[in-house]
Amino acid sequence: MTLFLIALAALSWTGLSLAVLAMVLRRVGTPRQAAWRAFGIGLVVNTISAWYASPGEPVAAVILIILCHLLLLPALLIAARREERP
């Protein structure tokens, strides 16, 4: 149960951070570019943070962060496509 709650918290934090970052980056370029930039920046920053935050199991934490980002990428790209439609 604890592992499930940790995974759910990681997924929700990743979704929130990607959505806010994409919203901020949307002012610089197109929504699709903002989605990809948010994904890249979030993946790098959260992976490094997870690696240093979990001294006992850094590989498991990094895998969890990568999976959360990959699960949210399609939703982010669908939202970007929806914003690009006239």
PEWO-V372019 format. One record per pair of residues at least 6 apart in sequence whose C-alpha atoms are under 7 Angstrom apart, sorted by the first residue. I is the first residue (numbers start at 1). J is the second residue. D is the distance in whole Angstrom. If there is no record, write none. Layout:
# PEWO-V372019
I/J/D
I/J/D
This chain:
# PEWO-V372019
11/68/5
14/68/7
14/69/7
15/72/7
18/38/6
18/39/6
18/42/6
21/38/5
22/34/5
22/35/5
22/38/5
25/34/5
26/34/5
31/80/5
31/83/7
31/84/7
32/77/7
32/80/5
32/81/7
35/76/6
35/77/6
35/80/7
43/66/7
43/69/7
46/65/7
47/62/5
47/65/6
50/58/7
50/61/6
50/62/6
51/58/5
51/61/7
51/62/6
54/61/7
